[in-house]
Amino acid sequence: MEEVVNPKIREIVLSLPESPGVYQYFNNKNEIIYVGKAVNLKRRVSSYFNKFHDSIKVRVLVKQIADIKYIVVPTEQDALLLENSLIKKHQPRYNILLKDDKTYPWICVKNEPFPRIFKTRNVVKDGSYYFGPYTYIPAMKTVLELVHNLYQLRTCKLNLTDEGIKQGRFKVCLQYHIKKCKGCCEGLQERREYDKNVEEIKYILKGELDKIEKYLNEEMMKAAEELRFEDAQLMKEKLLSIENYRSKSTIVSSTLNNIDTFGIEIEDDEAFVNYLKVTNGTISQAYTFEYKIRADEEKEEILASAITEMRKRFDSHAREIIVPFEIGYEFGNATLTVPQRGDKKKLLDLSIQNVKQYKFDRMKQMEKFNPEQRATKLLKAIQEILKLKELPMHIECFDNSNIQGSDAVAACVVYKMAKPSKKDYRKYIIKTVEGPDDYASMKEVVHRRYTRMIEEETPLPNLIIADGGIGQMEVIRQVIEDELHLNIPIAGLAKNDKHRTQELLFGFPPLAVGLDPSNQTFRFFASIQDEVHRFAIQFHRDKRSKGQIKSELELPGIGPKTQEQLIKKFKSVKRIKSLSLEEIAEEIGPAKAKLIFDHFNGINK
């Protein structure tokens, strides 16, 4: 258990209230180094000081805390919002950091006479209406195209005051002549009609297409009854345009309305969160963003922060939030749902699919443009987990293979900078062990491997891995430390009943290193285990196959060289059996050919 050494810190922690709030950690320079939220301030802050933390980052953070300040708030939602605000303002060193904070465009309905509707990245508080932001630019262009096709809106920046129009200060431009504008600058379109169009457009921008379709349908029927067929046709064309727009959007389910959906994937110190906004059965916003994890925050905390950030950024007031797991925080009057089936589960699956794809693309991109950086990041993670003195740039793994002791072989695979170095792979035929004894076989192979490397002055590995548990590790340790007097870290990879990687063992006595199976580091070790097993099994099969072939050709008068000559030429015993006497004789001569031909064809038996 960690003790709070600083009396001042101990006093603050003991006096903390058991209520929602935000806490701030300061270093000895009075700089904010971490901001956190809590449902219970006393319990959350105390957890930093009353237990041992596996994470080096957290231990370093705790050592730097010289002062604690806190702010009590009425609800968990207030704590989330305040934390988000303070992190943005101070950008503390150990807080999760939103990596992609670029400005996305909005659609602006300008607060002016005869309002213009256009794309902008600058939100100005002048009474204008803003819709967005749009993370998927093609969707924004589609909706703007729809608006300008349905309604002939002005695009000029003229200050169209009633007085100016009456005095004839303005003249129609090309937009009027190509029927893209109705000439409001010359009073050819009444302001009341223009404003009515703008109100209809707001429904479209809000995603409330059902309302505008109902209104247009009623207007079409009314115009038809009054024999205003041109107006009715115009309404019909507008309805068709909206239907076409719908087809370009992602339809989820007509029963889903005003819902925010979040999916999350965590990869080492990166968190990826996908946000889908659903309005009237259509996905109106879709965005995946990244967080840099600084102090081992739990996935629930990361997702809660992301939800707060995105709902604020996209000005979402959805009354339902779909998430993949319980978070433990409240978000005002919004309901949190963890769906198990149905349309909402399909929507959640879609969000998770998107975040997985985004993560995969980002990882591939990192590997493509900077493969060394990704490898170094992985190796540093291994170094931190196993507390190694050196970066494990050179890793070697051993495995044995035999069937009841016959044809016993072993294999060694080599990884350099987290990549297989196949030219350095080695195969071993067990020479000194009789019968199925994996420990003795491992001991022989490891001794042969590193004795030779020492003699040849070849660089030794930074980490040795046994494909096996405690027993295999101990055998390797005896060779490395007791016999060869080397200081190389040794790990073991134990498998479960289904022959899948279950846990990583390290240290003496060996202890299980807690790794999430979805973690990149765990998957890397599992891939090494799969590779060495594949390599050992393949070598064993090849050796056994060659042994079987040679045994069928071991005849009086047919020596090893002749056997190899036949196999090299004809590839298999099956092929040799099908040959004529003349075909065999062409390769090894008539005398030996007759021996083989007679043997396989049952002559003189």
C-alpha positions as CSV (number, residue, x, y, z in Angstrom):
1,M,0.0,0.0,0.0
2,E,1.3,3.4,-0.9
3,E,1.6,5.9,1.9
4,V,0.8,9.6,1.5
5,V,4.1,11.1,2.7
6,N,3.2,14.8,2.4
7,P,1.2,15.7,5.5
8,K,-0.5,18.5,3.6
9,I,-1.7,16.1,0.9
10,R,-2.9,13.6,3.6
11,E,-4.9,16.3,5.4
12,I,-6.5,17.4,2.1
13,V,-7.4,13.8,1.1
14,L,-8.9,13.1,4.5
15,S,-11.1,16.2,4.4
16,L,-12.5,15.7,0.9
17,P,-16.3,15.6,0.7
18,E,-18.1,12.5,-0.6
19,S,-19.9,14.4,-3.3
20,P,-19.6,14.9,-7.1
21,G,-16.9,17.3,-8.2
22,V,-13.7,18.0,-10.1
23,Y,-10.2,17.8,-8.5
24,Q,-7.0,19.4,-9.7
25,Y,-3.4,18.2,-9.0
26,F,-0.6,20.8,-8.8
27,N,3.1,20.2,-8.8
28,N,5.7,22.1,-6.7
29,K,5.7,24.9,-9.3
30,N,2.0,25.4,-8.8
31,E,1.2,24.1,-12.3
32,I,-1.9,22.0,-12.9
33,I,-0.7,18.6,-14.0
34,Y,-4.0,16.6,-13.9
35,V,-7.7,17.4,-13.8
36,G,-10.2,14.7,-12.9
37,K,-13.9,14.2,-12.3
38,A,-15.5,12.1,-9.6
39,V,-18.9,10.9,-8.5
40,N,-17.4,10.7,-5.0
41,L,-14.4,13.1,-4.6
42,K,-13.1,11.5,-1.4
43,R,-13.2,7.9,-2.7
44,R,-11.7,8.8,-6.2
45,V,-8.8,11.0,-4.9
46,S,-8.0,8.6,-2.1
47,S,-7.6,5.7,-4.7
48,Y,-4.4,7.5,-6.0
49,F,-2.7,7.2,-2.6
50,N,-3.9,4.1,-0.9
51,K,-2.9,1.4,-3.3
52,F,0.0,0.4,-5.5
53,H,-0.4,1.3,-9.2
54,D,1.0,-1.0,-11.9
55,S,1.3,2.0,-14.3
56,I,4.6,3.8,-14.2
57,K,2.8,6.9,-15.5
58,V,0.4,7.0,-12.5
59,R,3.2,6.4,-10.0
60,V,5.2,9.3,-11.6
61,L,2.1,11.5,-11.4
62,V,1.4,10.7,-7.7
63,K,5.0,11.6,-6.8
64,Q,4.7,15.0,-8.4
65,I,1.5,16.0,-6.6
66,A,2.3,18.9,-4.2
67,D,-1.2,20.3,-3.8
68,I,-4.8,19.4,-4.5
69,K,-7.7,21.7,-5.1
70,Y,-11.3,20.7,-5.8
71,I,-14.6,22.1,-6.9
72,V,-17.9,20.6,-5.7
73,V,-20.7,20.5,-8.2
74,P,-24.4,19.5,-7.9
75,T,-24.4,16.6,-10.4
76,E,-22.2,14.1,-12.3
77,Q,-23.1,15.9,-15.5
78,D,-21.8,19.2,-14.1
79,A,-18.5,17.4,-13.1
80,L,-18.1,16.1,-16.7
81,L,-18.7,19.5,-18.2
82,L,-16.4,21.3,-15.8
83,E,-13.6,18.8,-16.3
84,N,-13.9,19.1,-20.0
85,S,-13.7,22.9,-19.7
86,L,-10.6,22.9,-17.4
87,I,-8.7,20.4,-19.5
88,K,-9.3,22.5,-22.6
89,K,-8.2,25.6,-20.7
90,H,-5.1,24.3,-18.9
91,Q,-4.1,21.2,-21.1
92,P,-2.5,19.4,-18.1
93,R,0.4,17.1,-18.9
94,Y,-1.2,13.8,-17.6
95,N,-4.7,14.2,-19.0
96,I,-6.1,12.4,-22.0
97,L,-5.8,14.7,-25.0
98,L,-8.1,15.0,-28.0
99,K,-5.6,14.6,-30.8
100,D,-7.8,15.8,-33.7
101,D,-9.1,19.2,-32.7
102,K,-9.6,20.8,-36.1
103,T,-12.5,23.0,-36.9
104,Y,-15.2,21.4,-39.0
105,P,-17.6,23.4,-41.2
106,W,-21.1,24.5,-40.3
107,I,-24.0,25.6,-42.5
108,C,-25.0,29.1,-41.6
109,V,-28.4,30.8,-42.0
110,K,-27.2,34.4,-41.8
111,N,-29.1,36.8,-39.6
112,E,-29.8,39.5,-42.2
113,P,-32.6,40.6,-44.6
114,F,-33.2,37.8,-47.2
115,P,-30.8,35.4,-45.3
116,R,-28.0,33.7,-47.2
117,I,-27.3,30.0,-46.5
118,F,-23.7,29.0,-46.9
119,K,-20.8,26.9,-45.5
120,T,-18.5,28.5,-42.9
121,R,-15.9,27.5,-40.4
122,N,-16.3,30.6,-38.3
123,V,-19.2,30.6,-35.8
124,V,-20.1,34.2,-35.0
125,K,-22.6,35.0,-32.3
126,D,-24.6,37.6,-34.3
127,G,-28.0,35.9,-34.1
128,S,-27.4,33.7,-37.1
129,Y,-28.4,30.0,-37.1
130,Y,-25.7,27.4,-37.4
131,F,-26.2,23.7,-38.2
132,G,-23.5,21.1,-37.8
133,P,-20.6,20.8,-37.6
134,Y,-20.3,18.5,-40.6
135,T,-17.5,16.0,-40.2
136,Y,-18.4,14.3,-43.5
137,I,-18.0,17.0,-46.1
138,P,-19.8,15.2,-49.0
139,A,-23.0,15.1,-46.7
140,M,-22.8,18.8,-46.2
141,K,-22.4,19.5,-49.9
142,T,-25.4,17.2,-50.6
143,V,-27.7,19.1,-48.2
144,L,-26.5,22.5,-49.5
145,E,-27.1,21.4,-53.1
146,L,-30.6,20.2,-52.1
147,V,-31.4,23.5,-50.4
148,H,-30.3,25.6,-53.4
149,N,-32.1,23.3,-55.9
150,L,-35.4,23.5,-54.0
151,Y,-35.3,27.3,-53.2
152,Q,-33.7,30.0,-55.4
153,L,-31.8,31.8,-52.6
154,R,-29.5,34.7,-53.2
155,T,-25.7,34.2,-52.9
156,C,-24.6,37.9,-53.1
157,K,-23.4,39.7,-50.1
158,L,-25.5,42.9,-50.7
159,N,-27.1,44.6,-47.7
160,L,-30.7,44.2,-49.0
161,T,-32.6,46.7,-46.8
162,D,-36.2,47.5,-47.6
163,E,-35.2,51.1,-48.2
164,G,-32.4,50.2,-50.6
165,I,-34.7,48.0,-52.6
166,K,-37.4,50.7,-52.9
167,Q,-34.8,53.2,-54.0
168,G,-33.6,50.8,-56.7
169,R,-30.0,50.7,-55.6
170,F,-29.6,47.1,-56.7
171,K,-29.7,45.2,-60.0
172,V,-30.3,41.5,-60.7
173,C,-27.2,39.5,-61.6
174,L,-26.5,36.4,-63.7
175,Q,-27.9,34.2,-60.9
176,Y,-31.4,35.6,-61.6
177,H,-31.1,35.1,-65.4
178,I,-30.1,31.4,-65.0
179,K,-33.0,31.0,-62.5
180,K,-30.9,30.5,-59.5
181,C,-32.3,33.5,-57.7
182,K,-35.8,35.2,-57.8
183,G,-34.4,38.7,-57.9
184,C,-35.2,39.8,-54.3
185,C,-32.7,42.6,-54.8
186,E,-35.1,44.4,-57.2
187,G,-38.2,43.4,-55.2
188,L,-39.2,40.7,-57.6
189,Q,-39.6,38.3,-54.6
190,E,-41.4,39.4,-51.5
191,R,-39.6,39.1,-48.2
192,R,-42.5,37.2,-46.7
193,E,-42.2,34.4,-49.3
194,Y,-38.4,34.3,-48.9
195,D,-38.6,34.1,-45.1
196,K,-41.2,31.3,-45.5
197,N,-38.7,29.4,-47.6
198,V,-36.0,29.8,-45.0
199,E,-38.2,28.4,-42.3
200,E,-38.8,25.3,-44.5
201,I,-35.0,25.0,-45.1
202,K,-34.4,25.0,-41.3
203,Y,-36.5,21.8,-41.1
204,I,-34.3,20.2,-43.7
205,L,-31.0,21.3,-41.9
206,K,-32.4,19.9,-38.6
207,G,-32.9,16.6,-40.4
208,E,-36.7,16.8,-39.9
209,L,-37.5,15.7,-43.4
210,D,-40.8,14.2,-42.4
211,K,-42.2,17.6,-41.4
212,I,-41.1,19.3,-44.6
213,E,-42.4,16.4,-46.7
214,K,-45.8,16.6,-45.0
215,Y,-46.0,20.3,-45.6
216,L,-45.0,20.1,-49.3
217,N,-47.5,17.2,-49.8
218,E,-50.3,19.3,-48.3
219,E,-49.3,22.3,-50.4
220,M,-49.2,20.1,-53.6
221,M,-52.7,18.8,-53.0
222,K,-54.0,22.2,-52.2
223,A,-52.5,23.7,-55.4
224,A,-54.0,20.8,-57.4
225,E,-57.5,21.4,-56.0
226,E,-57.2,25.1,-56.8
227,L,-56.1,24.1,-60.4
228,R,-52.6,25.7,-59.8
229,F,-51.0,22.9,-61.7
230,E,-47.6,24.7,-62.1
231,D,-47.3,25.2,-58.3
232,A,-48.4,21.6,-57.7
233,Q,-45.7,20.4,-60.2
234,L,-43.1,22.5,-58.4
235,M,-44.1,21.0,-55.0
236,K,-43.9,17.5,-56.6
237,E,-40.4,18.2,-57.9
238,K,-39.3,19.4,-54.4
239,L,-40.7,16.2,-52.9
240,L,-38.7,14.1,-55.4
241,S,-35.5,16.1,-54.6
242,I,-36.0,15.3,-50.9
243,E,-36.5,11.7,-51.6
244,N,-33.3,11.6,-53.7
245,Y,-31.5,13.3,-50.8
246,R,-32.8,10.6,-48.4
247,S,-31.4,7.9,-50.7
248,K,-27.9,9.4,-50.3
249,S,-28.1,9.3,-46.5
250,T,-27.5,6.3,-44.4
251,I,-30.9,5.0,-43.3
252,V,-30.9,3.1,-40.0
253,S,-34.5,2.6,-39.0
254,S,-37.5,4.8,-39.2
255,T,-38.3,4.0,-35.5
256,L,-35.0,5.6,-34.3
257,N,-35.0,9.3,-33.7
258,N,-32.7,11.8,-32.0
259,I,-30.2,9.3,-30.7
260,D,-26.4,9.6,-30.1
261,T,-24.4,6.4,-30.4
262,F,-20.8,5.8,-29.2
263,G,-18.4,3.0,-29.9
264,I,-14.9,2.8,-28.4
265,E,-11.6,0.8,-29.1
266,I,-8.4,1.2,-27.0
267,E,-5.0,0.3,-28.3
268,D,-2.2,0.7,-25.7
269,D,-2.1,4.5,-25.0
270,E,-4.5,5.4,-27.8
271,A,-8.3,5.5,-27.6
272,F,-10.6,5.7,-30.6
273,V,-14.2,6.8,-30.2
274,N,-16.9,6.8,-32.9
275,Y,-19.9,9.1,-32.7
276,L,-23.1,8.5,-34.8
277,K,-26.0,11.0,-34.6
278,V,-29.3,9.6,-35.7
279,T,-32.2,11.9,-36.7
280,N,-35.4,10.5,-38.1
281,G,-33.9,7.1,-38.9
282,T,-31.0,8.7,-40.8
283,I,-27.3,9.1,-39.7
284,S,-26.9,12.9,-39.9
285,Q,-23.4,13.0,-38.3
286,A,-20.6,10.4,-38.2
287,Y,-17.2,11.1,-36.8
288,T,-14.3,9.0,-35.3
289,F,-11.7,10.8,-33.2
290,E,-8.6,9.9,-31.1
291,Y,-7.6,10.4,-27.6
292,K,-4.0,10.2,-26.2
293,I,-4.2,8.4,-22.9
294,R,-1.8,10.0,-20.4
295,A,-2.5,8.3,-17.0
296,D,-4.2,5.0,-17.5
297,E,-7.7,6.2,-17.3
298,E,-10.4,3.5,-17.3
299,K,-12.4,3.0,-20.5
300,E,-15.5,4.2,-18.7
301,E,-13.8,7.5,-17.8
302,I,-12.5,7.9,-21.4
303,L,-15.9,7.3,-22.9
304,A,-17.7,9.6,-20.5
305,S,-15.2,12.4,-21.4
306,A,-15.7,11.7,-25.1
307,I,-19.5,11.8,-24.8
308,T,-19.3,15.1,-23.0
309,E,-16.9,16.5,-25.5
310,M,-18.8,15.4,-28.6
311,R,-22.3,16.4,-27.4
312,K,-20.9,19.8,-26.6
313,R,-19.0,20.2,-29.8
314,F,-22.0,19.1,-32.0
315,D,-24.5,20.8,-29.9
316,S,-26.4,17.6,-29.4
317,H,-29.5,17.4,-27.1
318,A,-30.4,13.8,-27.9
319,R,-32.5,12.3,-25.1
320,E,-31.0,8.8,-25.6
321,I,-27.3,7.8,-25.7
322,I,-26.4,4.3,-26.9
323,V,-23.1,2.9,-25.4
324,P,-21.3,-0.5,-25.5
325,F,-21.1,-0.8,-21.7
326,E,-22.3,0.8,-18.5
327,I,-20.4,4.0,-17.7
328,G,-21.5,5.1,-14.2
329,Y,-22.1,8.7,-15.1
330,E,-25.2,10.7,-15.8
331,F,-25.7,13.1,-18.7
332,G,-28.4,15.4,-17.7
333,N,-31.9,14.2,-18.7
334,A,-30.4,11.8,-21.4
335,T,-31.0,8.1,-21.0
336,L,-28.0,5.7,-21.4
337,T,-28.8,2.4,-23.2
338,V,-26.7,-0.7,-23.6
339,P,-28.7,-2.6,-26.2
340,Q,-28.6,-6.4,-26.5
341,R,-30.7,-6.9,-29.6
342,G,-32.9,-5.1,-32.2
343,D,-32.3,-1.9,-34.2
344,K,-30.4,-0.2,-31.4
345,K,-28.0,-3.1,-31.2
346,K,-27.5,-2.9,-34.9
347,L,-26.7,0.8,-34.6
348,L,-24.2,0.2,-31.9
349,D,-22.6,-2.6,-34.0
350,L,-22.3,-0.1,-36.8
351,S,-20.5,2.4,-34.6
352,I,-18.1,-0.3,-33.3
353,Q,-17.5,-1.5,-36.9
354,N,-16.6,2.1,-37.8
355,V,-14.3,2.6,-34.9
356,K,-12.5,-0.7,-35.6
357,Q,-12.0,0.2,-39.2
358,Y,-10.7,3.7,-38.3
359,K,-8.3,2.2,-35.8
360,F,-7.1,-0.4,-38.4
361,D,-6.6,2.3,-41.0
362,R,-4.7,4.5,-38.6
363,M,-2.4,1.7,-37.5
364,K,-1.7,0.7,-41.1
365,Q,-1.0,4.3,-42.0
366,M,1.4,4.6,-39.1
367,E,3.1,1.4,-40.1
368,K,3.3,2.6,-43.7
369,F,4.7,6.0,-43.1
370,N,6.8,5.4,-40.0
371,P,7.2,1.6,-39.4
372,E,10.1,2.1,-37.0
373,Q,8.0,4.4,-34.8
374,R,5.3,1.8,-34.4
375,A,7.8,-0.9,-33.7
376,T,9.6,1.2,-31.1
377,K,6.3,2.1,-29.5
378,L,5.4,-1.6,-29.2
379,L,8.9,-2.5,-27.8
380,K,8.7,0.3,-25.3
381,A,5.4,-1.1,-24.1
382,I,7.0,-4.5,-23.6
383,Q,9.9,-2.9,-21.8
384,E,7.6,-1.1,-19.5
385,I,5.4,-4.1,-18.8
386,L,8.3,-6.4,-18.1
387,K,10.5,-3.7,-16.5
388,L,13.4,-4.5,-18.8
389,K,16.7,-2.6,-18.6
390,E,17.0,-2.6,-22.4
391,L,14.6,-2.2,-25.3
392,P,13.9,-5.8,-26.5
393,M,15.0,-5.1,-30.1
394,H,16.2,-8.7,-30.5
395,I,13.8,-11.4,-29.3
396,E,14.2,-15.2,-29.6
397,C,11.6,-17.9,-29.0
398,F,12.1,-21.7,-28.7
399,D,9.7,-24.6,-29.2
400,N,10.1,-28.4,-29.3
401,S,8.2,-30.9,-31.6
402,N,8.0,-34.7,-31.5
403,I,5.5,-37.6,-31.7
404,Q,6.1,-39.9,-28.7
405,G,9.7,-39.1,-28.8
406,S,10.3,-39.9,-32.5
407,D,12.0,-37.5,-34.9
408,A,12.4,-35.0,-32.0
409,V,13.3,-31.5,-33.3
410,A,13.3,-28.0,-32.0
411,A,13.0,-24.5,-33.6
412,C,14.1,-21.0,-32.8
413,V,12.4,-17.9,-34.3
414,V,14.1,-14.5,-34.2
415,Y,12.3,-11.1,-34.1
416,K,14.3,-7.9,-34.7
417,M,12.5,-4.6,-34.2
418,A,9.3,-6.5,-33.6
419,K,9.5,-8.1,-37.1
420,P,10.3,-11.7,-38.0
421,S,13.9,-12.1,-39.1
422,K,13.5,-15.3,-41.1
423,K,17.1,-15.5,-42.2
424,D,18.0,-15.9,-38.5
425,Y,15.5,-18.7,-37.9
426,R,17.2,-22.0,-36.8
427,K,16.2,-25.7,-36.9
428,Y,17.6,-28.3,-34.5
429,I,17.6,-32.1,-34.6
430,I,17.8,-33.3,-31.0
431,K,21.0,-35.4,-30.6
432,T,21.5,-36.2,-26.9
433,V,18.0,-37.0,-25.7
434,E,16.2,-40.3,-26.1
435,G,12.4,-40.5,-25.7
436,P,9.9,-37.7,-25.2
437,D,11.7,-35.3,-22.8
438,D,10.8,-31.7,-23.6
439,Y,12.8,-30.2,-20.8
440,A,16.0,-32.1,-21.8
441,S,15.5,-31.2,-25.4
442,M,15.0,-27.5,-24.6
443,K,18.1,-27.6,-22.5
444,E,20.2,-29.1,-25.3
445,V,19.0,-26.7,-27.9
446,V,19.4,-23.5,-25.8
447,H,22.9,-24.6,-24.8
448,R,23.8,-25.3,-28.5
449,R,22.3,-22.0,-29.6
450,Y,24.0,-19.6,-27.2
451,T,27.3,-21.5,-26.9
452,R,27.7,-21.0,-30.7
453,M,26.7,-17.4,-30.6
454,I,29.2,-16.7,-27.8
455,E,32.0,-18.5,-29.8
456,E,31.1,-16.6,-33.0
457,E,30.6,-13.3,-31.0
458,T,27.2,-12.9,-32.5
459,P,25.0,-10.3,-30.7
460,L,22.8,-11.9,-28.1
461,P,19.0,-11.3,-27.7
462,N,17.5,-8.8,-25.3
463,L,14.7,-11.3,-24.4
464,I,14.3,-15.1,-24.6
465,I,10.8,-16.6,-24.8
466,A,9.9,-20.2,-24.0
467,D,6.9,-21.7,-25.7
468,G,5.7,-23.2,-22.5
469,G,5.3,-22.5,-18.8
470,I,7.3,-22.5,-15.6
471,G,9.3,-25.7,-16.3
472,Q,10.5,-24.6,-19.7
473,M,11.5,-21.2,-18.3
474,E,13.5,-22.8,-15.5
475,V,15.4,-25.1,-18.0
476,I,16.4,-22.1,-20.0
477,R,17.4,-20.1,-16.9
478,Q,19.7,-23.0,-15.8
479,V,21.5,-22.8,-19.2
480,I,21.6,-19.0,-19.5
481,E,22.5,-18.1,-15.9
482,D,24.0,-21.2,-14.2
483,E,26.0,-22.7,-17.1
484,L,26.8,-19.8,-19.5
485,H,26.7,-17.0,-16.9
486,L,24.6,-14.7,-19.2
487,N,22.1,-12.1,-18.0
488,I,19.2,-12.3,-20.5
489,P,15.6,-11.8,-19.4
490,I,13.4,-14.9,-19.9
491,A,9.7,-15.1,-20.4
492,G,7.2,-17.9,-21.0
493,L,4.0,-18.2,-23.0
494,A,1.5,-20.7,-21.5
495,K,-1.4,-22.0,-23.6
496,N,-4.9,-23.0,-22.5
497,D,-6.8,-26.3,-23.2
498,K,-7.7,-25.1,-26.7
499,H,-3.9,-24.5,-27.5
500,R,-4.3,-20.8,-27.6
501,T,-2.0,-18.2,-25.8
502,Q,-3.4,-17.8,-22.3
503,E,-0.8,-15.8,-20.4
504,L,2.6,-14.3,-20.3
505,L,4.9,-15.4,-17.5
506,F,8.0,-13.5,-16.3
507,G,10.5,-13.4,-13.5
508,F,11.8,-16.1,-11.1
509,P,9.7,-17.4,-9.6
510,P,7.6,-16.8,-12.7
511,L,4.4,-14.7,-12.3
512,A,1.6,-14.1,-14.8
513,V,1.7,-10.6,-16.4
514,G,-1.8,-9.3,-16.6
515,L,-2.5,-8.5,-20.3
516,D,-5.8,-7.9,-22.0
517,P,-6.2,-10.3,-25.0
518,S,-7.3,-7.4,-27.1
519,N,-4.1,-5.5,-26.2
520,Q,-1.5,-5.1,-29.0
521,T,1.3,-6.3,-26.8
522,F,-0.6,-9.6,-26.0
523,R,-1.4,-10.1,-29.7
524,F,2.3,-9.6,-30.5
525,F,3.4,-12.3,-28.0
526,A,0.7,-14.6,-29.3
527,S,1.9,-14.1,-32.9
528,I,5.5,-15.1,-31.8
529,Q,4.1,-18.2,-30.1
530,D,2.1,-19.1,-33.2
531,E,5.1,-18.5,-35.5
532,V,7.6,-20.7,-33.5
533,H,5.0,-23.5,-33.2
534,R,4.3,-23.3,-37.0
535,F,8.1,-23.4,-37.8
536,A,8.8,-26.3,-35.4
537,I,5.8,-28.3,-36.7
538,Q,6.7,-27.8,-40.3
539,F,10.3,-28.9,-39.7
540,H,9.1,-32.0,-37.8
541,R,6.7,-32.9,-40.7
542,D,9.5,-32.4,-43.3
543,K,11.9,-34.6,-41.3
544,R,9.3,-37.3,-40.7
545,S,8.2,-37.2,-44.4
546,K,11.8,-37.6,-45.6
547,G,12.4,-40.4,-43.2
548,Q,9.3,-42.2,-44.5
549,I,10.4,-41.7,-48.1
550,K,13.9,-43.0,-47.4
551,S,12.7,-46.0,-45.6
552,E,10.7,-47.1,-48.7
553,L,13.8,-46.7,-50.9
554,E,16.2,-48.5,-48.4
555,L,16.8,-51.6,-50.5
556,P,19.9,-53.8,-50.8
557,G,22.1,-52.2,-53.4
558,I,20.4,-48.8,-53.2
559,G,22.5,-46.4,-51.1
560,P,21.7,-42.9,-49.6
561,K,23.1,-41.0,-52.5
562,T,20.9,-42.9,-55.0
563,Q,17.8,-42.4,-52.8
564,E,18.5,-38.6,-52.7
565,Q,19.1,-38.5,-56.5
566,L,15.7,-40.2,-57.1
567,I,13.8,-37.9,-54.7
568,K,15.4,-34.8,-56.1
569,K,14.5,-35.8,-59.7
570,F,11.0,-37.3,-59.2
571,K,9.9,-35.5,-55.9
572,S,8.0,-38.4,-54.4
573,V,7.9,-42.2,-53.9
574,K,4.4,-42.3,-55.5
575,R,5.9,-40.8,-58.7
576,I,8.8,-43.3,-58.7
577,K,6.3,-46.2,-58.3
578,S,4.5,-45.2,-61.5
579,L,7.7,-45.0,-63.6
580,S,8.7,-47.6,-66.2
581,L,12.0,-49.5,-65.9
582,E,13.5,-47.5,-68.8
583,E,12.6,-44.1,-67.1
584,I,14.2,-45.1,-63.9
585,A,17.3,-46.5,-65.7
586,E,17.8,-43.1,-67.5
587,E,18.5,-41.6,-64.1
588,I,20.4,-44.2,-62.1
589,G,21.4,-46.9,-64.6
590,P,19.8,-50.3,-65.5
591,A,21.1,-52.4,-62.7
592,K,19.8,-50.2,-59.8
593,A,16.7,-49.4,-61.8
594,K,15.8,-53.1,-62.0
595,L,16.1,-53.5,-58.3
596,I,13.7,-50.6,-57.6
597,F,11.3,-51.6,-60.4
598,D,11.1,-55.2,-59.3
599,H,10.6,-54.1,-55.7
600,F,7.7,-51.8,-56.4
601,N,6.0,-54.1,-58.9
602,G,6.2,-57.3,-56.8
603,I,8.6,-59.1,-59.1
604,N,10.7,-61.9,-57.5
605,K,8.9,-61.6,-54.2
